[in-house]
């Protein structure tokens, strides 16, 4: 198969409906197959562990191996959200937390966390940072507070 057929097949794969899987057969034409009989049912499709961790607001590397290595169905995700197991409760309480959660707890933007921190933080580490704020943290907190204040002023187009 030549490179232009490969590019066309890749473009077809990207634009394919998420419930379908397109592959290229020997002649270079696209074949469409449905992923299982219940592909339209959201509870039967598995999501990647990264996606499930993001939806749960947890740091994937801190999760148990069985969570990290398997697909999570929508039904399993709902179960984890509504009836979290002990490991999930502990992870949410103690961390380590993903960047978005660290940023929320510190009162700064995610970009500030990306710039100044190189690892996921636990709840204890976050509390320690808040008690002994480095200069970057004080500046980032002030900057975010000013930005939010500016965005909530009456007549500001962004506050609609």
N, C-alpha and C positions, 0 to 999 in steps of 0.2 A: 504494500500500500504506500502511495507516495505522500509527501508532506502536506499537500493541499487537502487531500482526503482526510488526513489525520486532523487537520485544523477544523474542517467542517464537522467531523464526528465529535470533536471536543466541544465545539460551539453548540451542537445539538444536545450533548449531554448536559451542559450547563443550563440551557433553556428548558430542559424537560421538566414536566410537572413533578413535584416532590414525591408523589405517590407512584411514579413510574420510574423505571430504570432503563436507559437506552444504552445499548452496546452496538458495536459495529461488527458485522459478520464478515466473512472472507471476501465478499465482493465490494466492501466499502459502504454498503447501505446500512442504515440504522434499523435495528430491531428493537421494538418496545415490548417489555414484559412487565406484568404487574407483580409486585413483591407480595406474594401470598394472597390467599382468598379474601382476607379481611383487611386489605391495605387501606381501604377508605375509613376504617374504624380507628380513631385516634388512640384508643386504649391498646390496640394490638401492635402498634408500631413502636419500635424501640428508638430511644434517643441516645446520643453519645453521653458517656459519663461527664464530659466537660459541660455539656448543655444542662444536664440535670443538676450538677453542682452549682452552676451559675443561677439557675432558677431557685435553688434552695439557699443561695447566699452563703455557700461554704467553699473552703479552699480544698480543691480536689486532691492534692498530694497528701493531705491529712486524713483522708477518708480510708476506710478499710479496703483491702485488696479486692474483695468481692464486689464492692461498689465501683472501684476504679477500672476493673477489667471487664465488666459486663455491660450490656445494653440495658437501659431503664425504660420500661413502658410508661405510658401516660398514667395508667392505673397505679403502678408502683410509685410514681412521683406524687400522685394525689395522696396515697397512703402515707408516704414519708412526710408530706406537708401537714396532714391532719393528725397523724398518730406517729410522731417521730420516735424512732428507737433510741435507746440510751446513748449510743455512740454519737448520734446526730444532736441530741440535746446537749451533750458535753462539748461537742465541737462548736456549737453555736454560742455556748456560754464562755468557754475558755480559749477558743481559737486553736490553731492559728486561723486568722481571718483573711479573706481575699481583699484585694486593693480597695474595692468599692466600699466594703464594710469598714476597713481601717480608716479610709477618708471620712466616712460618715461619723465614726466615733471620735476622730480627731478634730472634726469641724473644718476640714480643708477639702480642696478639690482632689480628684483622682490624679490629676496631672502633678500636683505637689507631692503626692505619695510616690508616684513613679520617679520623680526627679530626686527625691531625698532618701528614699528607703529602698533597700535592695532585697528585702525578704518579707515574707508574711509575718505579721505580728500577732502575738497572743494578747488576750485581754489584759493580763498583768503588765505586759510591755507597753501597751497603749496607755494604761493608767499612769505608769511611770513617766512616760513622755509628757503627758498632760500636767503632771505635778512639777516636772523639771523641764519646762519647755525650752528647746533650743531656739536660737534666733529665727531659723527658717520656719519653724512651726508657728511662732508668734506672728511673723509677717504673713504667712499663708492664711492663718485664721482671720487676721484683720482684713486682708485683701478679699477673702470670700465674703465676709460680713458686709464690707462696703459694696461689693458687687451685688449682693442680694438686696441691700438697702436701695441702691440705685435702680434696680430692676422693679422694685415695688412702688416707686414714686408715681403719683397720679399723672396721667398724660404720657407716660412712657409707653411706647408702642409694644415693647416686649411683655408688659404686664397684663395684656389682654388675654 
